[in-house]
Amino acid sequence: MSYTYLFKYIIIGDTGVGKSCLLLQFTDKRFQPVHDLTIGVEFGARMIPIDNQQMKLQIWDTAGQESFRSITRSYYRGAAGALLVYDITQRHTFNHLTTWLEDARQHSASHMVIMLIGNKCDLASRREVQKEEGEAFAREHGLIFMETSAKTAANVEEAFINTAREINKKIQDGTIDPDDPNSGIKRGNDGKEHHGPFPRANPNPNPKSGCC
């Protein structure tokens, strides 16, 4: 299927916060209650409509264990968006957000859009982190914020789509050049003219006639 742009995402956060479950719910629309710990990185992809255009999301789910942190860092490079996830029922995962955020900003492009996600909002009776705390952290650090449930699918779709909408907005206003190889974005194959501030360069300005 044709698409206008491909956006590369990375999902980061502590082990057990539900990163893999969020990815599975978004790509396959199903919840897997027992999920093996991610070793290194896992991958998923899905097409979504944004502003009357088809976008392809290429999503890398990373391991939360400290022993895999160096692998995770290599995936920050060239990511257009990041989902920074904590578990609302485990305060220590919220307390570690600053470390994750510092790591992400040190190893990624300055334009990377970061969505802060408080996952497992279906477990409200076990909540240790109030929604207002997540909102305040996001405000302080210039992040987008949502609470989600990978189990019930609450706000999962919106989290991924709103991040893509923000990336597309940055393309349109000139903050991101989609032709920059480090942007985490690739032009697609929909055959349409794209009217952002960065026109597509003609790789062959003097094409030869004929089939070869």
FENPE-V493165 format. One record per residue. BURIAL is + if it has 16 or more other ideal C-beta (glycine too) atoms within 10 Angstrom, else -. Layout:
BURIAL + BURIAL
This chain:
- + - + + + + + + + + + + + + + + + + + + + + + + + + + - + - + + + + + + + + + + + + + + + + + + + + + + + - + - + - + + + - + - + - + - + - + - + + + - + - + + + + + - + + + - + - + - + + + - + + + - + - + - + - + + + + + + + + + + + + + + + + + + + + + - + - + - + + + - + - + - + + + + + - + + + + + - + + + + + + + + + + + + + + + + + + + + + + + + + + + - + - + + + + + - + + + + + - + - + + + + + - + - + + + - + - + - + + + + + - + + + + + + + + + + + + + + + + + + + + + + + + + - + - + - + - + + + - + + + - + - + - + - + + + + + - + + + + + - + - + + + - + + + + + + + + + + + + + + + + + + + - + + + + + + + + + - + - + + + + + + + + + + + + + + + + + + + + + - + + + + + - + - + - + - + + + + + + + - + - + - + - + + + + + + + + + - + + + - + - + - + - + - + + + - + + + - + - + - + - + - + - + - + - + - + - + - + - + - + - + - + -
